[in-house]
Amino acid sequence: MLETLKYLIGSTGVSGFGSKSTAEEATETCPDLRSITAIITGATSGIGAETARVLAKRGARLVLPARNLKAAEEAKARIVSEFPESEIIVMALDLSSLTSVRNFVSELESLNLPVNILINNAGKFAHEHAISEDGIEMTFATNYLGHFLLTKLLLNTMMKTAKQTGVPGRIVNVSSSIHGWFSGDMIRYIGQISRSKSQYDATRAYALSKLANVLHTKELAQRLKQVDANVTVNCVHPGIVRTRLTREREGLITDLVFFLASKLLKTIPQAAATTCYVAAHPRLLNISGKYFADCNEAWTSKLGSNSNESAKLWAASEIMVSKHAKAVFDPLSAFDYHHM
């Protein structure tokens, strides 16, 4: 109850920011980002577009990977019209396709760009059951697995950039408090919904993908620490805002729910605040493996803080993104999770 009250009145936490803070406010005291290159997925609209706009305002060079190149060019044009000095590169990327992820990274490497910040922001809520070209349920494939491979393939460039510049790299995984809605066996459920739609529940599948983002952050932070990489990874809950993610299902009930929840909804500038804060604020230097909401450190669900679960998911993910995986992937037969 106290947390809800704090949220509603926008009281600030130890960071000096709270639920009512905007992305511009959260980055006001950040150093100039003109020497920084940031990759932001899902930056064509909503929270991602505002994240891109604010980082461009602070001087960062942006790489905007997108499935819809026209929408990405329009997002770029909007930013350039406001900040004419901005350097923005639009590139093709479909996160639901592992081949597309590999092609994007190949193309990026050919440009010889440094990579300081990676913001894994793109999200999908698939109301209808669908399977990716790699045989994975579509929400999980887009929200988590594509980002898992993207991060894995960019790590060497990020570590190299950090070593050459002395500026620590930062990875930000955009999750959601909805990650706490998932309970049960993650690997078994992704196997079930990747094989058939009989077990598919859109909200549970979305919660699973967001829990996977949290566990990815936890496990990756440990691995980066072990190799003494000058790169951190943190996870954020942006807050609930009406974006394109919710627009697939319009109607009286949806509108009524949003009307009733309007006092809890954030504006897009407020929703982008935590991502921008975690990506750029000097206060977070060397902070890794944490979960943030309203620009302050917060608690994950019990499952989200389980080291065994994060290790198990990582092992399963490595198999899922393997080039030798079957055309139609079955996590249950390809991954002997009983022996983990």
Residue pairs with C-beta under 8 A, 6 or more apart in sequence:
6 18
6 19
7 18
7 19
7 264
7 294
8 19
8 263
8 264
10 18
10 19
10 20
10 21
11 18
12 18
12 21
13 294
13 295
13 296
14 296
15 277
15 281
15 283
15 295
15 296
17 25
17 26
17 273
17 277
17 294
17 295
17 296
18 294
18 295
18 296
19 239
19 266
19 270
19 294
20 270
21 270
21 273
21 294
21 295
22 267
22 269
22 270
22 272
22 273
23 50
23 51
23 54
23 269
23 270
23 272
23 273
23 275
23 276
23 277
24 54
24 57
24 269
25 273
26 273
26 274
26 276
26 277
26 281
26 295
27 54
27 55
27 58
27 276
27 277
27 280
27 281
29 281
29 282
30 58
30 280
30 281
30 282
31 282
32 58
32 59
33 55
33 58
33 59
33 60
33 280
34 59
34 60
35 165
35 167
36 55
36 59
36 60
36 61
36 116
36 117
36 167
37 60
37 61
37 62
37 63
37 113
37 114
37 115
37 116
37 117
37 161
38 55
38 60
38 61
38 62
38 63
38 116
38 117
38 118
38 119
38 279
39 62
39 63
39 65
39 108
39 115
39 117
39 118
39 119
39 154
40 48
40 51
40 52
40 55
40 62
40 63
40 64
40 119
40 121
41 48
41 65
41 93
41 95
41 119
41 120
41 121
41 122
41 147
41 150
42 48
42 66
42 121
42 122
42 123
43 49
43 51
43 52
43 62
43 64
43 66
43 72
43 75
43 121
44 64
44 66
44 68
44 71
44 72
44 74
44 75
45 71
45 75
45 243
45 244
46 241
46 243
46 244
46 245
46 268
46 271
47 121
47 174
47 238
47 241
47 243
47 268
47 271
47 272
47 275
48 119
48 121
48 122
49 75
49 78
49 268
50 268
50 269
50 271
50 272
51 119
51 121
51 272
51 275
51 276
51 279
52 62
52 64
52 75
52 79
52 88
53 78
53 79
53 82
54 272
54 276
55 62
55 117
55 276
55 279
55 280
56 62
56 79
56 83
56 86
56 88
57 82
57 83
58 280
59 85
60 117
61 87
61 88
61 89
61 113
62 79
62 86
62 87
62 88
62 89
63 88
63 89
63 91
63 108
63 113
63 115
64 72
64 75
64 76
64 88
64 89
64 90
64 91
65 72
65 91
65 92
65 93
65 104
66 72
66 75
66 90
66 91
66 92
66 93
67 92
67 93
67 94
67 95
69 90
69 92
72 90
73 90
76 88
76 90
79 86
79 88
80 86
80 88
89 111
89 113
91 104
91 107
91 108
92 100
92 103
92 104
92 107
93 100
93 101
93 104
93 150
94 100
94 146
95 101
95 122
95 141
95 142
95 143
95 146
95 147
95 150
96 124
96 132
96 133
96 138
96 141
96 142
96 146
97 132
97 133
97 134
97 146
98 134
98 145
98 146
98 149
98 321
99 133
101 146
101 149
101 150
101 153
102 149
102 153
104 150
105 150
105 153
105 154
108 115
108 154
108 157
109 157
114 157
114 161
114 164
114 165
115 154
115 157
115 158
115 161
115 169
116 158
116 161
116 162
116 165
116 167
116 169
116 170
117 169
117 170
117 171
117 172
117 279
117 280
118 150
118 151
118 154
118 158
118 169
118 170
118 171
118 172
119 171
119 172
119 174
119 275
119 279
120 147
120 150
120 151
120 171
120 172
120 173
120 174
120 213
121 172
121 174
121 275
122 142
122 143
122 146
122 147
123 142
123 143
123 174
123 245
124 138
124 139
124 142
124 143
124 245
125 139
125 202
125 206
125 245
125 246
125 248
126 137
126 138
126 139
126 142
126 202
126 205
126 206
127 202
127 248
127 249
128 202
129 137
129 138
129 193
129 197
129 200
130 137
130 138
131 137
131 138
131 194
131 328
132 138
132 141
132 142
134 141
134 145
134 320
134 325
134 327
134 329
135 194
135 325
135 326
135 327
135 328
135 329
135 330
136 145
136 190
136 194
136 320
136 329
137 190
137 193
137 194
137 200
137 205
139 202
139 205
139 206
139 208
139 209
140 190
140 193
140 194
140 205
140 208
140 209
140 212
142 209
143 206
143 209
143 210
143 212
143 213
144 209
144 212
144 213
144 216
144 317
145 317
145 320
145 321
147 173
147 213
147 216
148 212
148 216
148 317
148 321
149 321
151 171
151 216
151 220
151 233
152 321
155 229
155 231
158 169
158 171
158 229
158 231
159 169
159 229
159 230
159 231
161 167
161 169
162 168
162 169
162 229
162 230
162 231
163 230
168 230
168 231
168 232
168 285
168 286
169 229
169 230
169 231
169 232
170 231
170 232
170 233
170 234
170 278
170 279
170 280
170 284
171 220
171 231
171 232
171 233
171 234
172 233
172 234
172 235
172 236
172 275
172 278
172 279
173 213
173 214
173 216
173 217
173 233
173 234
173 235
173 236
174 213
174 235
174 236
174 238
174 275
175 210
175 211
175 213
175 214
175 217
175 235
175 236
175 237
175 291
176 210
176 237
176 238
177 237
177 293
178 203
178 206
178 207
178 210
179 207
179 210
179 211
179 213
179 214
179 300
179 301
179 304
180 207
180 211
180 300
180 301
180 303
180 304
181 203
181 204
181 207
182 204
182 207
182 208
182 210
182 211
182 301
182 303
183 303
186 208
186 211
186 212
186 309
186 312
186 313
187 312
187 313
187 316
187 331
187 332
187 335
187 337
188 332
188 337
189 199
189 204
189 208
190 208
190 316
190 331
191 330
191 331
191 332
192 199
192 332
193 199
193 200
193 205
194 329
194 330
194 331
195 330
195 332
211 301
211 303
211 304
212 313
213 235
214 235
214 291
214 300
214 301
214 304
215 304
215 306
215 309
215 310
215 313
215 314
216 310
216 313
216 314
216 317
217 233
217 234
217 235
217 289
217 291
218 289
218 304
218 305
218 307
218 310
219 310
219 311
219 313
219 314
220 233
220 289
221 232
221 233
221 234
221 288
221 289
222 289
222 310
224 231
224 232
224 233
224 288
225 288
232 284
232 286
232 287
232 288
233 288
233 289
234 278
234 284
234 287
234 288
234 289
234 290
234 291
234 292
235 290
235 291
235 292
235 300
236 274
236 275
236 278
236 291
236 292
236 293
237 274
237 291
237 292
237 293
237 298
238 266
238 271
238 272
238 274
238 275
239 265
239 266
239 270
239 271
239 274
239 293
239 294
240 261
240 264
240 265
240 266
240 271
241 265
241 266
241 267
241 268
241 270
241 271
242 258
242 265
243 268
243 271
246 254
246 258
258 265
273 294
273 295
274 292
274 293
274 294
274 295
277 284
277 292
277 295
278 284
278 292
278 295
290 297
291 297
291 298
291 299
291 300
291 304
292 298
299 305
303 309
308 340
311 340
312 337
312 340
315 335
315 340
316 331
316 335
316 337
319 325
319 331
319 334
319 335
320 329
320 331
320 334
325 334
326 334
331 337
